[in-house]
Amino acid sequence: MARTDHPGEPPASLYEARKGVYPKKVDGPFRRFKWAIMAVTLAIYYGTPWIRWDRGPHAPDQAVLIDLANRRFYMFQIEIWPHEFYYVAGLLIMAGIGLFLVTSAVGRAWCGYACPQTVWTDLFQHVDRLVDGDRNAQIRLANGRWTAEKIGKRALKYAIYLTIAFWTGGAWIMYFADAPTLTQDFWSGQAAPVAYVTVAVLTATTFVLGGFLREQVCIYMCPWPRIQTAMMDEKSLLVTYKDWRGEPRGSVKTAEKNPGAFGDCVDCNQCVAVCPTGIDIREGPQIGCITCALCIDACDSVMAQVGRPRGLIDYCTLDDAETEKAGGVAPPIRKTLFRPRTLIYSGLWGAIGLAMLFTLGQRTRLDLAVQHERSPLYVQLSDGAIRNNYTLKLRNMELRPRPVEIVVSGLPGARLWIDGGSRETARQSLRMPLAPDSVTSARLFVVAPGAGPVRQDFTITVRALDDEPHRDSETIQFDRPGTQP
């Protein structure tokens, strides 16, 4: 798509052609920190499904498992049932507030260090250096003719890309089934079709997004750079080029010939060469800056070589930048990190986490759900007594079988029995076993004298009879003749 600004002039394109990004290798504290984060996150992602966790004979021994078939979520000692999905919602809320906290304090640090797109792109860029060489060698190879050497290197590099992408997709499906069993079934062709489809899709997306699109995902596809601006203010730490110190730019030799006429920036472009998204931080804050701080490492290295103080590019807030520009001294970083906004986010994050831990510790491991059967609403027996039928669902959340007792209260003269029994065996309470880590359904019959309210509330209670006397109860209605269906 193009437009013509003035008659007779060639049309001006509305789109900018993509420029190749070939980050240069750099060393420094931020680069080493990125190495550490990448190693930890990749180790967690690829290794977690293989961690074993003994839960006894009635539950899987995989430490982290999303068991869709049995509708369970296991995380080490914690087991989440479908009716406890609010714990998952709580974790998602904590993740959101955590992002707000990090962004308010240190800008796009998530994007720069721990975002999956950043981690895999960084990994693939290291593959580029391993196969093609550093920045200059990559540029020469990209611009050169398709020789046997170039074809060989491209084939090797793409094969490594594909291997990493395949293992990325393969690791993902391990979270949804027992990892050793699924691996054996996968390679023997006995796994479910959805497993192969999932691996194929994730292999393709990882290969394309991490191997080719890279910075395009951060700049154009990801919504987070647009959202995060609402959570940043003048006190958020950003990677900042201190133009009042660096401008005007000039080489070392030019500055030596004209003392005092130039700033500290020697216009070496090393900050641009190491940037994984290819931006020039000296042009100010940009959507392409993921605050990975590699430009800080590069600039500090150059400043050390030319004998000038570090920090020409540094983490700095807008307030601190104005203070330094005016000749003042920026306050300690702790005052930037510990301020009302970040403390509020931290308090909310901690409060939700503590509330979830408290409810986890207090939750009952026995759950009861009762549904009154409506057809028929009641049955009048030959002696005048009234019988109501109920469907019970008893949830045993322990990883062992448990005997329980079912008791009715608030309904004078009531007797009860379940399927397989009869009125002759009816009594005020009954006992039954529950299978481990499962939901048991039973049909309950309750008979009571015919004299009484047309509709009467009473309580059904289930109580564990083992060494952990958990209980749950539910109030339900008993109907007699005269009740409208």
Number of C-alpha atoms within 10 A of each C-alpha: 7 10 10 11 10 9 7 7 8 11 13 12 11 9 8 6 7 7 7 10 19 23 25 21 17 17 11 16 12 18 20 14 13 21 15 12 15 21 13 12 16 16 11 11 13 17 12 18 22 17 12 15 16 12 15 10 10 14 15 17 18 24 20 25 22 20 15 11 8 11 11 16 20 19 14 16 10 11 18 18 18 13 8 12 12 13 18 13 11 16 16 12 16 19 13 12 18 18 19 20 23 21 24 26 24 21 27 26 21 18 20 19 25 17 15 16 20 24 22 23 22 21 19 23 21 16 18 23 18 11 16 21 16 17 18 14 12 19 15 11 18 15 8 10 11 12 10 9 11 15 12 13 16 18 12 15 20 17 12 17 21 18 13 18 26 19 15 20 23 23 20 16 21 24 20 18 20 21 21 13 11 19 18 12 13 16 9 9 11 11 15 11 10 10 18 15 12 15 20 15 14 19 21 16 14 24 24 15 16 24 22 13 14 21 21 14 17 20 18 12 11 12 11 13 19 11 10 15 14 11 16 20 16 13 20 23 27 24 25 24 25 21 19 15 17 18 16 14 18 19 14 16 9 13 17 12 9 11 9 9 13 19 18 24 26 22 14 14 14 21 25 22 23 24 26 24 21 18 19 19 20 17 10 13 15 12 13 20 25 24 24 22 27 30 29 28 23 25 26 20 16 19 17 11 9 11 8 13 11 16 17 21 25 19 20 24 23 15 17 22 21 16 14 16 15 10 9 11 12 16 11 9 13 8 9 21 19 13 12 10 17 19 13 13 19 17 12 17 20 15 13 16 16 12 12 16 12 11 11 14 9 9 10 16 17 21 20 19 15 19 15 18 14 11 10 11 17 21 17 15 12 7 8 12 15 21 23 23 22 18 16 19 16 21 20 25 21 18 17 16 16 20 14 22 15 20 18 22 15 12 19 12 12 19 21 24 22 21 9 6 12 11 13 7 11 17 16 15 17 17 16 12 14 21 18 18 21 18 16 15 14 14 16 20 19 22 24 20 18 17 11 13 13 14 14 13 13 16 15 20 18 22 20 22 15 11 7 11 12 16 18 17 18 14 14 15 15 24 24 24 16 9 12 9 9
